[in-house]
Amino acid sequence: MVHAQQATTTPGRALRALWFDGLSSAGQPVLLMMEPHAAGPQLLVQALAPGAEGLRLAHAQVQWPQTYGKGDMQQRLTVDLGAHGSLEVQNACQWHAAYAQAGGRPRMAERLQTRWRVLLGFTALALLAVFVFLRYGTPAAATQLARLVPIGWETRLTDETLTRLDVHVLAPSRLEPSRQQQLRARFEALRQAVPPQLKRYGSYQPVWRMEFRRGLGANALAFPGGLMILTDEMVELAQHEGLGDEALMGVLAHEMGHVLHRHSSRQLIEQGVLGGMLSLAMGDVSGWVALAGTGLTSLAYGRRHEREADCFALALLRHQRLSPLPLARLLGRMTQVDAETAQSRSASALDWLSTHPDAGGRVAGFQRGESLQCDMATGRLR
């Protein structure tokens, strides 16, 4: 908003201007007055030439010039009258003063240009609104929109991803076929024992299948649509630590949580919403910034999904009356192995760059058999 300079005119006093009516190249001398009105000041144009007609224009018929701060005040200004031509006002200060005296108010854009406190306030509110939307609105919307994702799309995506992984990352399993079948049978029993209250999407029916691969270290992967991959290294680590198949079933229960909560589809939706917002805000030139912002925020979403999968695993193991302690010991051992192979990196950096929550907190939760963050009746985050 402009701090209007003190005018030398009194309210109602006419201002001198030139009126270019579009019919003649020469400007006609006129007097201007502004009258208060509920819809905004009206402009009266009084022609000085004998026999010439004047104008009375409603507020909406005039393109009212923006006001500026005192340091940016123009000596003259041009006023667009639309179909009635334009005005060249000799004294801009008097124009703005008359406009204010007639009840004219600066527009929001003008206030933001000249009042930095107002601008900062609006910026803070905008940032807060974006934060609240990303923190609460986007995950909530993605949870509901995931219902619309067809399972056929998920299985096609999974098949294409697995094909690429088999070519570039994974290798065929070396586990004996009998051992693979034994683990598949235990997984099938665990899968069929999932109670209805732990299924977030009651009508969702994944096409479950379990595969074994070598590579990626001790790991287990869940893909949208129901594919589960268990690495040889994970099976060997559980056997080496004397934890038995109970620990592996705990790992698979966690991965089942990802599938039944449709975390992959939800995260794709969340990243799509965030990426679209950042692209609109920053434009194509800053695409790399938008990509970085999407990646960092997706880590936070990923941690939430990991905690939710932990809640599902705890609830399912409790329902099956299986102890979570073997899983807790396996996670503890995996944490030690990771720490031994990454001693040069700080713990804080490891935790920030990982999609998994704090490993110590996860282990403690499985040791207790419950977590304060979890609703054990539904296997969801509170």
N, C-alpha and C positions, 0 to 999 in steps of 0.2 A: 504494500500500500504506500501511496505517496503522502508525505507530509505536505499538504497544500500550502503554498506560500500565502502570506497575508495579501489579499487583493486590495487594490485601491478603490474598487467600486463598492457601492452599497448594494444590499440585496435588491434585485429587480433592475439594477442599472444595466443599460445595453452595452454590448461589446461590439467593436468594429471588426468587420471581416470583408473578404471578397467572395462572392458567390459565382461559381462556374456551373451554369445550369446545363451544360452539354449542348446547348443550341448555338452558343456563340463562343468564340475563342477568348473573348475579353471577359474579365471578371467584373461583376456588378457590385458596387459598394452596398453593403447591407449593415443593419444593426441586428444583433442577436440578443435574445433574452431566454432564460430558462425558467420554467414554472414547475413547482412541485406537483407530483401526481403519484397515485398509489402504485402504478406499475413502473415508476421511475420518472425522472425529470423529462418534461416535454421541451422541445426546442422551437422557438418562434423566430422566423427569419423575416425581417422587415426591410423591403427594398426601398432605397432612397431615390431612385430614378422616378420622375413623374409618370404616373400611370402604370407602373410596374406592380405586379401582384407579389404578395409575400407568401410564406409557408408556415404551417403549424404541423410539426412532425411529432408523432408519438415516440416514446422511448425506443421501441423495437425497430423503428425506421432509420435510426441513426447508428452508425458504427462508431460508438464513443471511443475516443483515443484512450489508450492506457495512460495511467498516471505514473510518475516516476519520483524517485527521491529528489531532494533539493539539488543535489550535485549533478543530476542528470536531466534537469528541467530544460526543455527546449524553448527557444525564443518564439518560434512560430510552430504551428502545427496544421495539418490537413485533416479535415473531417469528411468522411465518406457519407454521403446522403443517399446512396443507392441510386434509384432511378431519377432522383432529383439533382444529381450532380455532386458537387463537393464544395467545401468551404475552406478558405485559407484564413486562419485566425491570426491576427497580428500579435496578440499577447497571450501566450500559452498559460502564463501564471494566472491571469484573470479568468481564462476559460475554466481552469481546474477549480479555482476558488468559487466561481459561479455555480459550477456543477455540484460542489459540496454544499453550498448554501441552499440549493434547490432540492436537497435530500438525496443526491447521488451517492452511492456507496461503491468503493473499489471492489473489483472482482477478486475471487480467491487467488487467481494467478498473480495479480498485482500485489496482494498481501504477502505471498510467498517470496516474491522478488525483492521486496524492500524490508521485510521483517525477518531477520535470520532466526529469531527465537521461534517464530511460527513455523518456519521451514524445518528447523530441527525437531520441533514437536511433531509435525506431520511425518517426518522421516522416521522418528522413533516409533510412532504408531504403526507405520507401514511395516517396519521391520518386525515389530511384535506380532502383527497380524500374520506375516509370512511364517514366523517361527511357530506360532500356534497351529497354523494350517498344516505345516510340514510335520510337526510333532504329533498332532492328534488327528487332524482332518484327513491327511493323506493315508495313513495306515487304516483308519476306520473305513474310508471310501474303498481302498483296495481290498479290504476284507470282504466287503459286499460285492464288489465288481468281479472278484474271483469266481463267484458263483456262475457268471456268464461265460467263463472260459470253457470251451468244449474239451472233453478229455481226449478226443481225437487229435486236437491241436497239440496237447501236451505230449502224447505218445509219439507223434511225428517229430516234434522238437527233440525229445529224448533219443529217438533212434538216430537222428542226424548228429547229435552231440556225441553219442557213444561211438559212432563210426569214426568221427574225427579223433576222439581220444584213443581208440584202438590203433589208429595209424601213427599218431604222434607221441602219445604219452604212455599208454598202458600196454602190457604184454599178457599173453595167455597165462592162465593160472597153472601152477605146478602141483596143486593139491590133488591127492588121489580122488578119483571119481566117487569112491565110497564115502570119503570124508565130506566131499561137497554135498552128497545126497543126505548125509546125516545132519548137516547144518541146515539144509533146505527144509528138512522135515521139522526140525525144531522151530525154524522161523515160521513155517506154515501154521504150526500149532499156536504160536504166539500171535500171529496175525488174526486167526479165527477167534481168538479169545478177547479181542478188543470190544469192550461193552459199548452200547449205543451212546451213553452220556459222554464218552471221550471222542466221539466223531463230531467235529465242528460242523461239517457239511453232511447232513444226514443222507442226502440223495447221491452223494459223491461215491462212486464205485471204482477205485483204481484197478488197473490190470496188473496185479502183483506178479513180479518175477524176480528171482535172485540170481545174480551172476557173480563169478569170481574172476579176479584179475590180479596180476602182479605189477607193482609200480606204485608211485606216490607214497611209499612208506606205509606205516601202520595207519590205515585209514578206512573209512566207510563212506559211501556216497549215496545220496538219495536223489532220484530224478523225478520230475513231475510225471504223473501218470502211473507210478508204482514200481519203477525199476530200482532195485537195490544192488549195490556193488560192494562186496567185501574183499579187501586185498589179502593176499597171502601173508603179507607182513603183519597184518592185524591178528590173523589167526595164530601165527607163529609166536607173536609177543604174548598173547594170552596163555598159550601153552607153556612158553618159557617161564612165565611168572607163576605158573601153577594155579591159574584162576578158573580154568575150565570154560565150558560153553556158557555158563551163567553170565560172565562178563560180556561175551559176544552178543548174547540176547539183549543185554542192557544197551549196548551200542546200537543194535538194530531197532530197539524200541525208540531210541532217540531219533533215528533216521525215519522211522515210520511216522513220528510226530511231524516231521517236515512235510511228508507227503499228504497226510490227512488234514493238516492245516493249510495246505496248498501254498506253502511259503514261496516256491519258485514263481508261481503265477502272480502272487501278491507283490513280490519284490519287483518283477518286471513292470507292473502297473505303477508302483511307487516311483521307480526310476524314470518311467516315462513321464509322469506328472512333473517331477522335479526338473528333468531335462527340458521339458517344454517351457516351464516357467523361467528357467535360467536363460534359455535361448531367446525368449521374448524380451527379457529384461536387458540382456547384454548384446544381442544381435549376433550375426554370423561371424563378425570379426573376432569376437571373444569366445568362439566355440570351444577352444581348449580350456578356458576358464570354466565354462559351463560343464565340460566333461569332468574336470577336477572336482567341482562342487558336487556333481552327481555321484562320483565315486566315493567321496568322503561321507556324504550323507547316507549312501547305501550301506556303509559300514555300520552306522548306528542302527539302521533298520535290520541289518543282518544279525547284530547282537541281540536285538529283541526277538527275532525269530529263533535264535539258538536257545535263549532262555525259555521260550515257549515250548520248544522241542524237549528241553530238559524236564519241564513240568509234565509233559505228556508221558515221558519215559518213567518218571517217578510214580505217576498215577497208575500207569499200566502195570508196572512191577508190583505195586501195592495190591492192585486188583487180583493179580495172579499169585500173590503171596510169595513173590520172589525177592530175595535180598538184593538191595542195590549196592551192597558193600563190594562185591567183585568188580562192578563197574567203577566204583569210586577208586579202588586200588589200580585198576587199569588206566584210568584217566591220570592218576597221580604219577604212574610210571611213564606214561606218554609225555607228561609235562617235564619230567626229568630228562627224558631223551631229547626233547626239543631244546631244553635249556643247554644241554651239553653240546649240541650242534650249533648253537647260536650265542656263544659266550661273548662274542665281540659286540653284540647289539644290546642296547639297554632294555630293561624289562618294560619300562613305560612305552618305549617305541614298539616293542613286540605286542603289547596289549592293545595299543591304539591301532596298529596296522592289521590286527587280526579281527575277523568277524565274530570270533567267539568271545564271550564274556570272560572275566577274570577266572583263570583256571583254579586258583585256590578256593574261590567261592563256590565254584561248581563242585569240586571234590567234597567240600564240607557239606554241601546240600545233599549229595548222594550218600555221604556217611550218616547223616541224620535220617535219611529216608524221606525228607520233606524240605520245603523251602517256603520262607515267608512270602516270597513273590508269587507262589503258585496256589491256585485253587485246586486242591487235590480231588475234588469231586468231578471236575470237568477236564482237568489236565491243561488248564489255560493260565495265563498270567492274570493276576488280580487286577 
